[in-house]
């Protein structure tokens, strides 16, 4: 899984703090993090573009919904992700490759678990179908 690409859009108010730890040593993936002022600011075009640029999976990490610094940012992000998942299913990429996580800024080990979850997901799904189309 050395050429596996995962992109994580992370809220600067909470998840970014946890992401500084990076993936644990036992997980063989690289996560490219993109800082957002709030998970609610994630744009569907950015998510789709990440797949177009070679991501095998993408996640958004925002505050726990009941602790969101911007009140409804995480719930807005979740709604956007549901819409983009439908598009990914329609174009044959698969909506399961897009995942939403809620991470408290004080829970560093949570990001390590996200890395393990993403690695497990990609073991199951394999590379993005878009990579095969480009070859």
C-alpha positions, 0 to 999 in steps of 0.5 A: 500500500505504499502508493496509497493516497489519503487526503484529510480535510481537518478543522483547525479548531479541533482535529488539526491539533490531533492530526499533528501526531500523524499516522502511527508507525504501524500504519503504512499510509500517508495522509495529506492534511488540508487545514480548514477554518471549520469542517463546515467550510469544506466545499464539495468541489475540493472533495471531488478534486482530491479524488481527481488528483489521485486520492484513494480515500478522503476524510473530513475531520471536524469537531464533535457535533455537540461541541462545534466551535461554529455551532453547526459546522460539523453538521453542515459538513456531514450534509455536504459529504452525504451529497458528494457520496451520492455523486461518487456512487453515480460516477463509479468511484464509490461513496464509501471512500469519503468518510466523516469523523468527529474529533475533539482537539484534546483526543490525540489518539483519535487521529491514530485510529482514523489512520488505521480506519482509513488503511483498513478501508483501503485494504478492503476497497483497493485503489481508486477506480480513477487510477485505473482509468488514467493508466 
